[in-house]
Amino acid sequence: MNENKADIFLKMTVSLSRYRRAELKDESTNENLIEELYVDPLENDLILKTMLQNNTTLLIGRKGTGKSTIINRFQHEIRKKDNKLSLYIDVKALFEQSKKSSFSTNNLESSLTEEDIERLNLYKDFIKKVIDEVKKEIKKNIFTNHLLTVLGKTGLSKKTFETKIDELFEKIHTAKFIDITATKISSKINSLKDENIKQGSATAELSSTSQGLKSSLKEEQHNENKSVEEFTQILGRYFNIIDFMNQLKELLSLVAIDNVFICLDDMSEIDKQSMEVFTEFIVAPLNNLSDEYFKFKISLYPGRDYLPSIDRQKVKTYSLDYYDLYSVGNIEKVEESAIKYTKRLIEKRFKYYFGNDVSMGDYFDLSSNTMEYYYKLLFQISSNVPRIVGKILELALIKTNSLEKKITKKVLQEAAKQHYVDDIEYILTKNEYIEYKSYDEAFEQYHLLELLNLVISKAKDNKKQIGKSGAKIFEPYTTNTAPSNYLFIIEEMENILKTLEFNFFITKYSKQKDKDGKDISIFSLNYGLCINNNIIFDEKSDRKFRIERVFDFNKLISEWMNNSKELICINCSEKYPIEQKDVFIKFNMACTKCHGQVKLLPVIDEEVKKHFDSIDKLPKKEYEILIILKGKSSLRANELGAELDRAYQSINHSIGRKSKIKKLDYINREEENNIARFSITDKGETYIS
């Protein structure tokens, strides 16, 4: 009986921790379970209902917050309708597949830079793949039984209609003419940059008012961005998107399709400029110029929602990280709303897999804590992220020896600690083993680890300080029991912590006013991090407690910033006070000495650099594969992709013959029923230990 329960429990946890586009299916019937298992982050399926409206919707959230699941549920509902069409594009996967295309340089002047050609190759191949994927999606979704009936009414046969589609998509790949010169790309962009530098320098010398400086520098920034515009214009000579859009709309209208929704998943995984070019060239024209016919449903990461030419006031946006999502309704009830979602999510899964009459007491130890307590604890551990809930419950299954004993608070805490150590901590702590493009990139991570260690050290000191304090609010605590998982900073400093937050080292908890009446952002340390470092996580959620001055981290972060970054001209190495970063970075002011570009770069320590150089490094994507394989018997390529949120093409590249982990004998490849399975070798285990 226990073995059977454990098997079902495992299936349930896997359904929660599904990555990317993995569809939830019943193994016996192969039916899609998304409708039965879907739990909307808002009551009354509000996000789903908004998605179903004829508008462009953005879903913004960290990994695992359910963006792909919402899109999956939306598409499932749209496919029930006769007059609407939903297309799915995995932007990240297509971008990774884009290799150097057969871009002809015969008509290009020899002075065209290699970098320009390489970028154009990438964009041209990427746009081609996106268009081809649209074609595949239309063919896959339009030839359903009810649409075949519509075809019959129009007098069109399936074959005729399919031929029309093929002709239309073939036509867009036929370039009308090629008229690209180095002057239009490289020279023009460079001359604009030269002019901007002169303008920036002149402005800095002549303008005596801050307003004048800001105005001129904003104009300079606008001119710099014209490189995206140039690439977009060049692509227009290869793909006539406007004509294509109008003809596709006309063709789909023949079979009574009134609206087309294009779902763009993992769009912010591509680099900023590529994302801007893609938005300018494809998303904006279809969204803005199709008389509401084409609309987009787009998943994005926080801080990476670059959407030029899209009027954000006409777009519905949902931020899925729990504070952003639930503070809109009532800032006082953010935690309450988040816990309710966790409860709904867990209960629906248990009822589906174990039956409506399931007793949670069969799985959780209710002799010491109530089920409501466990829901709150799972919220605190997971930051309300469904994928993490699934991973925690899977680890709990292992730690209870396949449910031989019930899940307790201690079991969940141990699971939280293991999840942190296995899936989060290595991102920074194993920095020296990862091969980066430059020392700047490597030291960016190195300094972030320094910041994390400083934050952990202060949290430990705060625990002692609170325990020894005579303040009335701290009376209930000793040096062994005092909660110290909070840190707060002024709102203006939030961006400094974005990388730590994105990778779940910290999570935004609330916005309040400090004791001096200033607006502050309050963060909480990761629950597993707290358990791993003997830091007590606050269970009472007292608003007054978390704004005590002991949790003020402004000074610590400011000092770290001053010691880890330098504001420096990349041309002449002239250094500027870091306090001037907004003038040089935000408004693109040029170096006052040589008119070169001033950047905020990580300080490179020569001793640390020697240490980095002495260690054999792996590409980050290959190192991540070793981390996943650690402790597992073997996995298929698609299972590795599911674990790492990556397309199988990317996985195959990272485990192929040319990969470092293969050449260094860090992984084994074995065939099982004609399917390749991969495992970590003893040598690989030693390397990552």
HELIX and SHEET records of a PDB file:
HELIX    1   1 ASN A    2  LEU A   16  1                                  15    
HELIX    2   2 ILE A   34  LEU A   37  1                                   4    
HELIX    3   3 GLU A   43  ASP A   45  5                                   3    
HELIX    4   4 LEU A   46  MET A   51  1                                   6    
HELIX    5   5 LYS A   67  ILE A   78  1                                  12    
HELIX    6   6 VAL A   91  GLN A   97  1                                   7    
HELIX    7   7 GLU A  114  ILE A  142  1                                  29    
HELIX    8   8 ASN A  145  THR A  154  1                                  10    
HELIX    9   9 LYS A  158  ILE A  172  1                                  15    
HELIX   10  10 THR A  183  SER A  187  3                                   5    
HELIX   11  11 LYS A  188  LEU A  206  1                                  19    
HELIX   12  12 SER A  210  GLU A  224  1                                  15    
HELIX   13  13 LYS A  226  LEU A  235  1                                  10    
HELIX   14  14 ILE A  241  SER A  253  1                                  13    
HELIX   15  15 MET A  267  GLU A  269  5                                   3    
HELIX   16  16 LYS A  272  PHE A  278  1                                   7    
HELIX   17  17 THR A  279  VAL A  283  3                                   5    
HELIX   18  18 ALA A  284  ASN A  288  1                                   5    
HELIX   19  19 ARG A  312  LYS A  314  5                                   3    
HELIX   20  20 TYR A  322  TYR A  326  1                                   5    
HELIX   21  21 ILE A  331  LYS A  333  5                                   3    
HELIX   22  22 VAL A  334  PHE A  354  1                                  21    
HELIX   23  23 MET A  360  ASP A  362  5                                   3    
HELIX   24  24 MET A  371  SER A  382  1                                  12    
HELIX   25  25 PRO A  386  LYS A  399  1                                  14    
HELIX   26  26 LYS A  409  HIS A  419  1                                  11    
HELIX   27  27 TYR A  420  GLU A  425  3                                   6    
HELIX   28  28 TYR A  426  THR A  429  1                                   4    
HELIX   29  29 ASN A  431  TYR A  433  5                                   3    
HELIX   30  30 TYR A  439  LYS A  468  1                                  30    
HELIX   31  31 LYS A  472  PHE A  474  5                                   3    
HELIX   32  32 GLU A  491  LEU A  497  5                                   7    
HELIX   33  33 LYS A  498  PHE A  502  1                                   5    
HELIX   34  34 TYR A  527  ASN A  532  1                                   6    
HELIX   35  35 PHE A  545  ILE A  547  5                                   3    
HELIX   36  36 ARG A  549  PHE A  551  5                                   3    
HELIX   37  37 ASN A  554  SER A  564  1                                  11    
HELIX   38  38 ILE A  578  GLN A  580  5                                   3    
HELIX   39  39 LYS A  581  LYS A  581  1                                   1    
HELIX   40  40 ASP A  582  LYS A  586  3                                   5    
HELIX   41  41 GLU A  606  ASP A  613  1                                   8    
HELIX   42  42 LYS A  620  LEU A  629  1                                  10    
HELIX   43  43 ALA A  637  LEU A  644  1                                   8    
HELIX   44  44 TYR A  648  ILE A  655  1                                   8    
HELIX   45  45 LYS A  660  LYS A  663  1                                   4    
HELIX   46  46 ASP A  682  ILE A  688  1                                   7    
SHEET    1   A 5 LYS A  84  ASP A  90  0                                        
SHEET    2   A 5 ASN A 259  ASP A 265  1                                        
SHEET    3   A 5 PHE A 294  LEU A 300  1                                        
SHEET    4   A 5 THR A  57  ILE A  60  1                                        
SHEET    5   A 5 LYS A 316  SER A 319  1                                        
SHEET    1   B 2 ILE A 434  GLU A 435  0                                        
SHEET    2   B 2 LEU A 618  PRO A 619  1                                        
SHEET    1   C 3 TYR A 486  ILE A 490  0                                        
SHEET    2   C 3 ASP A 519  LEU A 525 -1                                        
SHEET    3   C 3 ILE A 506  LYS A 513 -1                                        
SHEET    1   D 3 LYS A 575  TYR A 576  0                                        
SHEET    2   D 3 LYS A 565  CYS A 569 -1                                        
SHEET    3   D 3 VAL A 598  PRO A 602 -1                                        
SHEET    1   E 2 ILE A 667  GLU A 672  0                                        
SHEET    2   E 2 ILE A 675  ILE A 680 -1                                        
END                                                                             
